[in-house]
Amino acid sequence: MTLTALGLVLAAAVAHAAWNIVAAKSSHSGLPFLFWGAVFSSAIWVCAVPFTGGIGEGSLGSFVLAVVLSGVLHVLYLLVLQRGYRAGDLSTVYATARGSAPVLTVLVSILLFGERPGWLALGGVLLVIVGVSAFGLIGRKAPGSIAARAARTKRGRIDPALAFGLLTGVAIAVYTIWDVFVVNEFGIAPVAFMVGTSVAQAAMFGGMLAAEGARGLAPIRRMRGTVRAEWRRLVVFGVLSPLSYILVLTAAMIAPLSLVAPMRETSVVLVGLYGALRSGENNPALRLGAAALVVCGVVAIGL
């Protein structure tokens, strides 16, 4: 992987970790936060479209197809992710999602796209995936009482945080493969693509809120309350969420997806350490060991 691609992906990891920490703190806001997040993202980044190649070399029809389908995939991802944050620890949900996604992405990249990374790079990919997955396992909370164990048995043996993390991982793999495909094959500019996708997401989340209004759930009041209470986080989300993915898509235009996808998961190190140091989540020493594995994997991929 070139130094340019490596720098882009690592910068994306920092931005991605930051907005996920923000989103986790606002998970109680539900659909209104997701709606306003898409609106803020569109409004902030649309000004950059004329200076970043417009919509790119693709036709208007291919652009519309790409952003609508991507919007659907991203909406599903955000809904599952936010539900996961309400079900379990930040680092558990986040790391499980980010650990499972690159496995699927790498397999598809090799089997369908014909990518052939070297053995050293594949070894680095394996280290990143193992380290990322370790964060998810370390972050799990064991039930501490007979009553807690009984409650867990009653609701099933699958930890909901892990279940939602895995579902999020599948969603990440699907939208990543589609988005990288359309950027490379349709010639769509990454910034315009993210703006279009954000607009599509805003329309879908707005439709969901309208449906809630038809059931008498007062979405207008919730939307006003959310934007008043969360506007600072919405600005951070609106800047960093598209930025993190624009950097990834740009890197995927100059480096194999089978390497870019695992590399972006280095953000898990930042989120996991944040959870341990600031939120009091467990086993900080084991988290540092998992972080070391990820760092070693990054070095191997970058050689």
Beta strands, then each sheet from edge to edge (+ up, - down):
end
